Amino acid sequence: MSNIPDFDSLPEVKGMPKGCAWGVFDKDGKKDVYGTLNLLTPDVVKAAYSELKDGISVSLNWPIGAIQTPGFGRKGLVHKVICFEQSPLACHGYDDEIEFNTQCSSQWDSLCHFHHQPSKSGYNGVQTNVEELKQDYGNEDHDQKLPTLNHWHKRGGLVARGVFIDYKAYADENGIDFNPFTDDKISVDDIEKIAKKQGVEFKPGDVIIIRSGFTEGLTGISGEKQNELMGSHRVCGVTGNEATAKWFWNQHFAAVAGDMIAFEHIPPINAETGKEDSVGNLVLHQYFLALFGMSIGELWDLKALSETCKKLGRYTFLLTSAPLNVPGSIGSPPNALALF
């Protein structure tokens, strides 16, 4: 995949802004549904296995019910326990059922999650609707027409080199006043400085994971306090503008993730007016998901990863992730592990 064009060299796509990667990963006339996961070639994955040295694994998955009342009107965890004695089984034991919005805790955003708003299009120009995405039994997208997360299983899930950028540790060490529950920003310059300090060099196919302290700030407090912290709908994140999107594409990451609720800051800033804009105009979501085909992980639990990286003195590892295999899935818990 050494022939992937940089941002400025991406072929023009009629009616779309500069930096649209539609068609870049298409093969034999078939539209691609994996986006930048295509950068995870066998050679890249084999190289990632060299990170296995210490026999240590770290879960990056926040509890699904970690936020009592998720933001943006989304449904939190509902956990139902079924006693066999009160069922036709009539024996001792239990089943359970769970129901939740896939955005309520650690998750991957699929390439159908957030569209390029002017064109109403997801990755590779796909335009879909609720009925096409529901995919009840017998109506699954076996032809891979839609870039949903369940298709990751046909390529064996995600196995990559993870690269950790511990912004929270950097801010704490340098006395930087950073509040995850405002629209404080993490810049490309910050990322590059931290990478240099940690001895990290980015490689094509890496998954970059950034810690801000957002999930930690919501852990172990009351639901009322959580609501208070999130009530302003102002949250930290990576700077959302075209220059940032360009930098991320040019690193040729396979995916990005963080502990932030949207990876980028909210509210976004309108590039033309310089004023705050609505959530519908998030900049990186439109570039990453719709134009690049680069999945975004959000609300990951990164505290233990920070502690492990500091202890071992290294900030790269083998990353594995297997989202739920739900036909038509728009989001999913990542089921992600960092392996050292």
N, C-alpha and C positions, 0 to 999 in steps of 0.2 A: 504494500500500500504506500510505497514511497512516492507515487505519482499523484498524490492528492494535492490539488491546487491550494495555494494560500487564499486568504479572504479576497484580496484585490484581484486575484486571477480566476475566481470562480466564473464559469460561463454565465452570460446574461440569461435570465429567465424572463420572458416577456411579461410585462405588467407587475413584476415583483421587484423589491428593492435590491440594491447591491448586497452581496453576501448570501444569496440564496443557493443552497447546495442541492436542489432538486435535480435528480438525474445522475449525480456524481457516482453513486454506488449501484446504479441499475446494471443488470447483466442480461444479455441475450434478449433484449426487448421487454424484460419483465421489470416492473417497478419494485424498487427495494422497500422493505419495511423495517430494516434494522438500523439505518442511519450509521452513526459513528461506531456502533458495535462492530461494524465491518473491519475496523482497524485492529480488532483482536484476532489476528492471524495465528496459525499454529506456532510460528516462530516467536511471536510476541507473547503468547501464553506460556510457551516453554521457558522463555526468559524470565517470566514472572515467577515460575516455580523455584528459581534460584533464591528467592526471598525466604524460603523455608529453612531456618537454621536453628531455632531455639525451642521448637515444640510447644509454642504458646498460641492459643486462639483467643480472640476477643469478640464478643457479640456486639454489633453496632445497632441493635434493635431496641428502641424505647418501648416500654409496655404499651399495648394498643389502647388501654384506658388511661394513659398518663395525663391527658387533659380531660377534666370532668365535662366541660362544655366547649367543644371545638369552635373555632372562629368561623365566620362567614355562614352561620346557620347550618353547619354540617352536623351530622348525627354522630354521637359518641358511641362507645362500646355498650352493647346490650348482651349480657351473658345469661343464658338460660340453662339450668341444670335439670336433667330428666332422670328421675329415679326408676330403675327397672321394675321395682316392686309395684309401681303405679302405672305400669305399661303392659302391653300384651306379653312381654317377655317373662313377667312374673318371677323374677329371681333377684339376687343381690348384685348391685352394680349401678353404673351411671353412664349416661351419654351427656353431651352438652351441645348447645347451638349458640353461635355468635353472629351478631349483626353490627355492622359499623360502616361509616363512610371511610373509604380507603385513604382519605386525606387527613384523618384525625390523629395520626401518629406517624412513626417512621414509614416512608413510602418512596416508591419510584413513581414519577409521572411518565406515562406513556406518551408517544408522539401524536396521540389523539386528544390529549388532555387540554391543551391550550393552543388555539389556532392563531395564525396570522390574521389579525382582526380585519383589515381592509378587504382581504380576499376571502375571508371565512374558510380558510384552508389549513389543514394540518400538514404534516410532513409529506413531501413529494406531491403536493397538490391535492391530497385526498380531501374529499368533502363527504361527510357522512351524516347520520342522524341517529336518533335514539333506537329506532327499530333495527337498524343494521348493526348496532353495537350490542344489543341485548343478547343475541345469539343463544336462544334456548336450544335444548337438545334437538339435534337434527338440522339445525340451521347455523352450524359453526362455519367460520371463515377458513375452510381448509385450503383455499387457493391463495391465502395470504394477500388479500386486497387491502386490508386495513392494518396499520402499524401498531397493533395492540400488544400488551406485555406477554400474553400467553405464547406468542410466537417465539419468545426467547428460548422456550424449552426445545424447540426444534434445532437450536444450535448449541444445546447443552447448558443453558443459563449463561451467567456472566462469570468469567474467570479472567482476572487481570492483575496488573501491578497497581496497588493502591498507593497514593502519595498523599500524605497528611500535612496540611498547613494549619498549625495550631495558633490561630490568631489570638484567641483568648489568653493563652500563656504569654504570647508576645506583648499584648497590651498590658497585662498585669505586671510583667517584668519591667516595662518601660514607663509605667505610670500614665498610660494613655487612658483618658476618661472615655470609656465606651459603654454605652447602655444598650443591651439587646432589645429593649422595649421602647426604643425610639427609632427613627430612620437613620441611625448612625451607619456609616458606610465602610466597607472593606475594599480598598482600591487594588488595582493591578500592581501598583508600586508596593503596597503592603505585602501582597502575595510574593512578589519577587524578592523582597528583603527577607521575609521569613524563610523562604526556600533556601536562600543563600546561607542564612544563619544556621539552618538545620542541615546543611550539606546535601540538599536535594537538587537533582537535575531532572527536568521533565523529559519524558520520552514519549514518542507516538504510541497511542493505545493505553496510556495511563488513565486511571480514574482519580481525579483530584477530589479530596475530601477536606472541607474547611470547617473549623470549629470556632464558633462565636460566643458560646455560653448560653444560647437561647434556651435549649431544653433543660439545662441545669438550673436556670432561673425559675423554671416552672415546676421543678421536681421537689416533692416533700412539703408543699404548701397547700393551703385550703383551696377549694374550687372558687371561693369568693375572691381570694387574692389573685388567682390565675385570671379571673375575669377582669379584675382591676388592671392588671399589667397589660392584658391584651385589648382592653376596651377602647384604647385610642386608635386602634387599627394602624399604628405606626410601629414598624418593626425593622430591625437591622438586616443587613445583607450586603452582598457584593454590589458594587456600584453598577447601576443599570443604565448603560448607554452603548452606543454603537462601537466606540473604541474598546470597551471591555469585551463585547461580543467578538470583535475582530481578534483580540489577543487570545481568547479561549479557543477560537477555531484554529488559529495559527499554531497552537501547541499540539493540535490533533489529539485531544483527549477523547477517550472512548465514551466517557460519561462524566458528570459532575455530581457532587453530593455535599451536604452540609447539615448542621443541626438547626438551621434557620427555618422559619415557617414557609418561606418562599424562595430561598437561596439568595435572591436579590432583595434590596430594600423596598419597603412600602411606606408612603406612596411613591410611585415612580415620578420622574421629572420629565415633562414634555420638552423635547429637544428644540422645538421651534419657539415656544414661549418662555422656556426656562422656569415655568411654574409647575406646581404639583398637579398630578393628573390622577385619573381613576385607576383602579386595579385592572380594569379591562385593557389598559395600555402599558402593562408591564413589558419592559423592553427585552430583557434576557429570555423570558418565557417565549416570546415570539421568535426571537432568533434561534435559541437553542432547540426548542421542541419542534417548531413548525418549519423553520428555514434550514437549520443544520441537520436535524434528526439526532440531536444529542439529549439523551434522557437526563432528567434532573431528580436527584434524591433529596428529600427534605425531612427535617425533624429526626435525623439520626442521633443516636445516643453515643456521644464521642468522649465522655469523661474518662472511661476506662482505657480507651485507645490513647488518649493524651498521657495518662499515667504510664502505660506500657511503653510507648515510644520514648518517653523521658528516661525511664529505667534502662531500656536497652540501648539508648543513644542512637536510634535510627528511626526514620520516619517513612520508610517504605516497607511494603509487606505484600503478601499474596491476598487478594480480595476475591471472595466468592459470593455470589448472590443468586438466589432462585426465587423469583416472584411466584405468587400463587398462579396455578395453571387454570385460570378461569377464562373460558372463551370470551373474547371481546373485552378483556380487562383494560380499563383506562388508568387505573392506579392499583398498587399492591404493596403490602408490607415487603421490604426487600429481602428478609431472611439473610442478612449479610453477615459475613464473618471476616475478620482480619486475622491472618495466619502468619506467624513469625517463625 
